[in-house]
């Protein structure tokens, strides 16, 4: 069953959605107004610059809307739990992400992971988002990613470790907030809207698990999450 906290998040999301859209909409209106008012005096270079800014604002707005749709879709239905091999899901997620970052060199190791009663689609999404973060915030050294698990009495603890740019102390307390982007700059050209870890947190909680991270700026990040051995 869906948790009440997820349903409450839908109301919170509505506020965040409109609040976050205000900036790109304001920027589009401002640049359009400048072009209209100064059309007779602007040179081609200035017009091109304003147009590029318009396109960037529109693209960012589209990402926010797409992100919001994904969030609603993920929480729209109850979990469908089946015994699923997390090892296979992790590799599937990696090859999915590799389609976007095929040109990037990375060393990935995935030690044997357990079979647990999970929603395959949503857990695959968890792995995809954590791997995307590793690629987006990689450091100057060749990227290394390790995925492994540790068994506890009633649950398994899954780790996704990278040697990327890390997270500042100031940002660590807020990285799981929806649309919070922090101060760490992505090294890929794809701008983040600050939703990936928020999605992951909510999906883990739907499974009855918890999530956290260990990170130091410039020294990489390890995100961990727990999944129960038995369906809640």
C-alpha positions as CSV (number, residue, x, y, z in Angstrom):
1,X,0.0,0.0,0.0
2,X,1.1,3.6,-0.6
3,X,2.3,5.3,2.5
4,X,0.4,8.4,3.8
5,X,3.7,10.3,3.6
6,X,3.8,9.8,-0.1
7,X,0.3,11.1,-0.5
8,X,1.1,14.1,1.6
9,X,4.1,14.6,-0.7
10,X,1.8,15.1,-3.6
11,X,0.3,18.2,-2.0
12,X,3.8,19.5,-1.2
13,X,4.9,18.7,-4.8
14,X,2.2,20.9,-6.2
15,X,3.6,23.9,-4.4
16,X,7.2,23.1,-5.3
17,X,6.3,22.6,-8.9
18,X,4.8,26.0,-9.4
19,X,7.4,27.7,-7.3
20,X,10.3,26.1,-9.3
21,X,8.7,26.9,-12.6
22,X,8.6,30.6,-11.8
23,X,12.2,31.3,-12.5
24,X,12.4,29.8,-16.1
25,X,9.1,31.4,-17.0
26,X,10.3,34.8,-15.7
27,X,13.5,34.4,-17.6
28,X,11.7,33.6,-20.9
29,X,9.4,36.6,-20.4
30,X,12.3,38.9,-19.7
31,X,14.4,37.8,-22.7
32,X,11.4,37.9,-25.0
33,X,10.6,41.4,-23.9
34,X,14.2,42.6,-24.4
35,X,14.2,41.2,-28.0
36,X,10.8,42.9,-28.7
37,X,11.8,46.3,-27.3
38,X,15.3,46.4,-28.7
39,X,14.9,44.5,-32.0
40,X,15.9,47.5,-34.1
41,X,19.2,48.1,-32.2
42,X,20.3,44.6,-31.4
43,X,23.0,43.0,-33.6
44,X,22.9,39.3,-34.7
45,X,25.3,38.3,-31.9
46,X,23.0,39.8,-29.2
47,X,19.9,38.3,-30.7
48,X,21.5,34.9,-30.8
49,X,22.6,35.2,-27.2
50,X,19.1,36.1,-26.1
51,X,17.7,33.2,-28.1
52,X,20.1,30.8,-26.6
53,X,19.0,31.9,-23.1
54,X,15.4,31.5,-24.1
55,X,16.0,27.9,-25.3
56,X,17.9,27.1,-22.1
57,X,15.1,28.4,-19.9
58,X,12.5,26.5,-22.0
59,X,14.6,23.3,-21.8
60,X,15.0,23.6,-18.0
61,X,11.2,24.1,-17.7
62,X,10.6,21.0,-19.8
63,X,12.9,19.0,-17.5
64,X,11.0,20.2,-14.4
65,X,7.7,19.2,-16.0
66,X,9.1,15.8,-17.0
67,X,10.5,15.2,-13.6
68,X,7.2,16.0,-12.0
69,X,5.4,13.6,-14.3
70,X,7.8,10.8,-13.4
71,X,7.3,11.5,-9.7
72,X,3.6,11.3,-10.0
73,X,3.8,8.1,-12.1
74,X,6.1,6.4,-9.6
75,X,3.6,7.0,-6.8
76,X,0.4,6.5,-8.7
77,X,0.2,2.8,-8.1
78,X,0.8,0.4,-5.2
79,X,4.1,-1.6,-5.2
80,X,4.0,-4.9,-7.1
81,X,6.4,-7.1,-5.1
82,X,8.1,-10.2,-6.6
83,X,11.2,-12.0,-5.6
84,X,13.8,-10.2,-7.8
85,X,17.5,-10.6,-8.2
86,X,19.0,-7.2,-7.3
87,X,22.3,-8.2,-9.0
88,X,20.6,-8.4,-12.4
89,X,18.7,-5.2,-11.8
90,X,21.9,-3.3,-10.9
91,X,23.6,-4.5,-14.2
92,X,20.5,-3.6,-16.2
93,X,20.5,-0.2,-14.7
94,X,24.2,0.3,-15.5
95,X,23.7,-0.6,-19.2
96,X,20.7,1.7,-19.3
97,X,22.8,4.6,-18.0
98,X,25.7,3.6,-20.2
99,X,23.6,4.5,-23.2
100,X,23.8,8.1,-22.1
101,X,27.5,8.1,-21.1
102,X,29.0,5.6,-23.6
103,X,31.9,7.9,-24.2
104,X,32.9,8.1,-20.5
105,X,35.4,5.8,-19.1
106,X,34.3,4.0,-16.0
107,X,35.2,1.0,-14.0
108,X,32.2,-0.7,-12.4
109,X,32.2,-3.6,-10.0
110,X,29.0,-5.2,-8.7
111,X,29.4,-8.0,-6.1
112,X,26.7,-10.6,-5.8
113,X,23.5,-9.0,-4.6
114,X,20.5,-10.8,-2.9
115,X,17.1,-11.7,-4.2
116,X,14.4,-9.8,-2.4
117,X,10.7,-9.1,-2.6
118,X,10.7,-5.8,-4.4
119,X,9.0,-3.8,-7.2
120,X,11.4,-4.5,-10.0
121,X,10.5,-1.3,-12.0
122,X,11.0,1.0,-9.0
123,X,14.2,-0.7,-7.7
124,X,15.7,-0.5,-11.2
125,X,14.9,3.2,-11.1
126,X,16.7,3.5,-7.8
127,X,19.9,2.0,-9.3
128,X,19.6,4.1,-12.4
129,X,19.4,7.3,-10.5
130,X,22.3,6.5,-8.2
131,X,24.4,5.5,-11.2
132,X,23.4,8.7,-13.1
133,X,24.5,10.8,-10.1
134,X,27.9,9.0,-10.1
135,X,28.4,9.9,-13.8
136,X,27.1,13.4,-13.5
137,X,29.2,14.3,-10.5
138,X,32.4,12.5,-11.4
139,X,35.7,13.9,-10.4
140,X,39.0,14.5,-12.3
141,X,40.1,10.8,-11.9
142,X,38.7,8.0,-14.0
143,X,35.3,7.1,-12.6
144,X,35.1,4.1,-10.3
145,X,31.8,2.7,-9.1
146,X,31.3,-0.1,-6.6
147,X,27.9,-1.7,-5.8
148,X,27.8,-4.2,-2.9
149,X,25.6,-5.4,-0.1
150,X,25.8,-6.3,3.6
151,X,23.3,-8.7,5.2
152,X,21.7,-7.7,8.5
153,X,19.2,-9.6,10.7
154,X,16.0,-8.5,9.0
155,X,17.2,-6.5,6.0
156,X,20.0,-6.0,3.4
157,X,22.0,-2.8,3.2
158,X,22.9,-1.9,-0.4
159,X,25.8,0.4,-1.1
160,X,26.6,2.5,-4.3
161,X,30.1,3.9,-3.9
162,X,31.9,6.3,-6.3
163,X,35.1,8.3,-6.3
164,X,33.5,11.4,-7.8
165,X,33.4,15.1,-6.7
166,X,31.6,14.3,-3.4
167,X,29.1,16.4,-1.5
168,X,29.8,19.4,0.7
169,X,28.9,19.4,4.3
170,X,26.4,22.2,3.8
171,X,24.6,20.2,1.1
172,X,24.5,16.8,2.7
173,X,21.6,17.7,5.0
174,X,19.4,18.7,2.0
175,X,20.4,16.5,-0.9
176,X,17.2,14.3,-0.4
177,X,14.9,17.4,-0.8
178,X,13.0,17.6,-4.0
179,X,14.4,20.1,-6.5
180,X,17.4,20.9,-4.3
181,X,20.5,21.1,-6.5
182,X,23.1,22.2,-3.9
183,X,26.4,23.8,-4.7
184,X,28.3,20.9,-6.3
185,X,28.6,21.4,-10.1
186,X,27.8,18.6,-12.4
187,X,30.7,17.7,-14.6
188,X,28.4,16.5,-17.4
189,X,26.8,19.0,-19.7
190,X,23.3,17.8,-18.6
191,X,21.9,20.1,-15.9
192,X,20.3,18.4,-13.0
193,X,16.9,19.6,-11.7
194,X,17.7,18.2,-8.2
195,X,15.2,15.4,-8.1
196,X,17.1,12.1,-8.4
197,X,17.9,11.5,-4.7
198,X,14.5,12.7,-3.6
199,X,12.9,10.1,-5.9
200,X,15.2,7.4,-4.6
201,X,14.4,8.2,-1.0
202,X,10.7,8.0,-1.5
203,X,10.9,4.7,-3.4
204,X,13.1,3.2,-0.7
205,X,10.7,4.3,2.0
206,X,7.8,2.8,0.0
207,X,9.6,-0.6,0.3
208,X,9.9,-0.1,4.1
209,X,13.6,0.8,3.9
210,X,15.8,3.7,4.9
211,X,18.5,5.6,3.0
212,X,21.5,7.7,3.8
213,X,24.9,8.7,2.5
214,X,28.6,9.2,3.4
215,X,30.5,11.8,1.4
216,X,33.3,14.3,1.5
217,X,33.9,17.0,-1.0
218,X,36.5,15.9,-3.5
219,X,36.6,12.3,-2.1
220,X,33.5,10.6,-3.5
221,X,30.1,9.5,-2.2
222,X,28.6,6.3,-0.9
223,X,24.9,6.2,-0.9
224,X,23.3,3.3,1.0
225,X,19.8,2.1,1.3
226,X,18.1,-0.8,3.1
227,X,15.5,-3.3,1.8
228,X,13.6,-5.7,4.1
229,X,14.1,-9.5,3.6
230,X,10.3,-10.0,3.9
231,X,7.6,-7.9,2.3
232,X,6.2,-5.4,4.7
